[in-house]
Amino acid sequence: MIKLHPETAQEIANLINSINVSKLMCEGDTNPDRVSYYMAKEFKAIIQLAEEYGIPHVNYDHAVKCMKIGKYANATLLPR
């Protein structure tokens, strides 16, 4: 078995957590700006997993396409 450097393993775990948390934050939210923000966070983490760590994700192509769309590329989270 190949072991990762602890910092690399933590970075990968953080990206996976970011994907999961972003999905949870979108569930039931009716605010389109917040949904766009959390979807963008998910897309960015998917892209980073693939491009920086070589970890494939089934939604990679979709994430890349979506991040070219302004509502995701420019998404920000405003205070409530």
Sequence and secondary structure as in RCSB ss.txt:
>XXXX:A:sequence
MIKLHPETAQEIANLINSINVSKLMCEGDTNPDRVSYYMAKEFKAIIQLAEEYGIPHVNYDHAVKCMKIGKYANA
TLLPR
>XXXX:A:secstr
     HHHHHHHHHHHHHHHHHHHHHTT   HHHHHHHHHHHHHHHHHHHHHH    TTHHHHHHHTTSHHHHT 
     
